[in-house]
Amino acid sequence: MVPSVKGVLAGQKDEALGAYYFTLASESPNQGTVTVFVSDEKGVTYKLILVPRPVAGEEIIIRPPSEKATPSSRAAADGRTVSYQRRIKDLMLVMADDELKDSVETIQVNKEVPLWKEGRLILVAKYMDGEVVGEKYRLTNVSPSEMLLVEQELYRRGVRAIAVEHHTLMQGDGTDIYIVRERKDNE
């Protein structure tokens, strides 16, 4: 475990339990965030952004990515596991290219999602890949005026990446939207 700022954390490793206990060092500020990089025994590195709060303690459980062989969980040529960011990018590419969709678990949904009265949004499919889920949407402009899209309008808690194929839609035009988000416990 490596904090982004040296000396901000004090800790102790418990080999028997496979746990690491840490606290903010006494001279550390109690405001802002603390970024910590944690590597597991398989070499996978996780980035944790901690928000210090005056509470007795918090438990953080890091679940390793699934072992399913997908384009994003393959090992690099030197044996390192592909990064979390690379996994998200690979899932975006899979969603955009129908020829690659067989490399991940794909669920056809085709369900309308109410979002704006000016647009008709259809959840076309979900792509399950380890700890992330890709969602492919089709948005059609049903209003008489031009529609301008920005990715921030589609952000919600747990979303890790958003891609919009066409940002400007005239009346009747449509575009594909790709969203990668964290996988929920019930999925």
Number of C-alpha atoms within 10 A of each C-alpha: 15 14 16 14 11 7 13 18 19 11 11 10 12 9 8 6 7 7 12 12 10 12 12 15 13 11 9 12 12 14 9 9 13 19 15 17 13 15 12 12 6 9 12 15 17 16 15 15 13 11 11 14 12 6 6 5 9 7 6 9 7 10 8 13 13 11 9 12 13 17 17 23 20 16 13 10 8 6 9 12 18 18 17 18 12 14 21 21 14 18 29 21 14 20 23 17 10 9 9 14 15 11 15 21 13 17 12 11 14 15 12 14 12 10 12 10 10 15 20 17 23 20 19 17 19 22 23 18 27 20 17 20 22 27 22 22 23 20 22 20 23 19 15 10 12 15 17 11 14 13 14 8 7 14 14 9 7 12 16 16 17 18 17 18 13 15 15 15 20 15 15 14 15 20 16 19 24 23 23 25 19 16 16 10 6 4 7
